[in-house]
Amino acid sequence: MFTSVQSFAAGWSNETAATQRVMNALTDASLRQSVGPELRTLGQLAWHVATSGYEMLARTGLQLPPLPGDEHTPAPNSAQAIAETYGSMSKKLLEAVQSQWTDADLLRTSEMYGGEAWANGLTLHVLIQHEVHHRGQMTVLMRQAGLRTPDIYGPTREDWIEQGMQPLL
């Protein structure tokens, strides 16, 4: 749980930079990649990540400027449009938290999913964990689509090879 807006800003900035690298690596063709029928495609997952932060924080009463769509809007067929929406959302969300909340507001509770009350600082933590969870799913689908995944917390297999090292299997 975050107890200061400053610590959230640092964590959010780090994680959204990594997610933006993933979004920027998507191609229009890769958006159709899926593990199987009846499961989200890479494009649907990317759109979910690009829009769900707004949905989650709107439950806290945080005032957010509009996006070009939401989780219920079909995912665009353009990887660039999804990446741009994500970039805009992540920036606007951070600006809203920094301008509307103080550290004390992170202790206030808001009704969330299933009627459970969460402290706003917990909601911010869950927001990041939710993004990290789906980012991991996206990188697997990216590999299946033949895309190179960007580094997140360290070098990728391709990075190791390019550095002349033997990647671990």
N, C-alpha and C positions, 0 to 999 in steps of 0.2 A: 504494500500500500504506500502510495506517495503521501508525504506529509508536508512537502513544499512544492510550490509551483515551479521553482527553479530546478528542483531535481527531476520533476516530470519533463520540463523543457529539454533538459540534457538527454534523458532517456529517449524521449520522443524523437528528437533531432537525430540521434544515432540510428535508431531503428528505422525511421522513415527514409533516411539516406540509403540504407541497405535495401529496403523495399523498392525504392525508386530505381535502383540499379536493376532489380529483377523486372520491374515494369518496363523499363527502357529496353530490355533484351528481348521482349516479346515481338513476334511478327504477326501479321494478320493471319497467315496460314496456321500458326501455332495455336491460335485462339480456339480452334475446333478440337484440339487434343483432349481426350478423355480417357479415364481408366477403363470405362465400360459404359454400356447403355444405362440410362436412368441415373447417371451420375453427372455432377457438374463438369463442364468443360473448363479448360484453362482460362478461356475468356470469361466465363461466368464467375470463376473464382477470383480472377483479377478485378472484375467489376464489383464483386462483393467486398473485397478489400478496399477498393476505391470509394465506396459509398457507406459502408457499415459504421464507420467511426461517427459519422453524423447522426445516424439512427440511434446509436448507443448514447451519445452525449446529449441528444435532444431530450432524452428521458430525464436528464438532470435539470432541465430548464435552461441550459446554456443556449444563448442565442447565436445562431450560425447563419451566415449568408447562404443563399441558395447555390446548389450545384446544378449542372446540366441534366441531372437525372438522379434517381435513387435506386435502392436495392430492388424495387419492384419494376423499374424500367428495364427493358431487355438490354443486355450487354451490347455495346457498340461492336461492329465488325472491324473496327480500326484499333490496332494495338496502340497507336499514337494517341488516339482520343482517350483511351483508358488510362494511359500513363499520364497524360496531361490532367485528367480529372483527379487522379490520385495526388499528383503534385499540388494541385490547387487545394484539394480537401485537406491534405496534411498541413499545409501552411496556414490556411484559414482556421483550422481547428486549434492549432497552437496559439495563434493570435487571439482567438476568442477566450481560451483558458487564461492566457496571460493578462488580458484586459478586463475580464469579468470576474475572475476568482482571486481571492487571497489565500494564503496558507490555511486560514481558519475555515474557508469554504470547503476545503478538502475533507474536513471532518463532518460536514453536513451530509445527511443521508437522503437518498432519492429512491423511490420505488422502481425496481428494475424488473427483470423477467420473473414471472410467476408470483409477482407481488412482494418479493423479497426486497428489503431495504439495504442498499449498499452505501457505504461512505463514498463520497465523490473521489477520494484518493484511491479507493479500491477499484472504482470504475475505471479510472485512468490506467491502473495497473492491468486490469483485465483487458482493456482496449489494446494495449501493447501485446499482451500474451495472445490475444485473438489474432492479431495481425501476424505475429511470428508463426503461429500454428498454420495459418493458411499460406503463408510465404513458403513454408516447408513443403506443403502439398504442391504448390506451384512449381517449385524447382524440380520435383520428381516428374511432373508432366512436361516441363521444359526439356528434360533429358529425353523423355520418350518421344518428343516432337523433333529431336535432333538439334536442339539449341544448346549453346554453351551457357552454363549458369555463371552468374557473376560471383565473386567472392562475397561472403557474408561475414563470417567470424574468422576467416583464415583463407589460405589459398585453395583454389579448386584443383581438381585433378589436372586440368590443362595448365594451370599456373605452375604446378610442380614439374610437369614435363618441360615446359618452356624454360624453366630454371635449371634444366639438366638433371633433375632428381627423379628417382623412381617413386611414383605414387604408390601408396598403400592400397591393397585390394581389400 
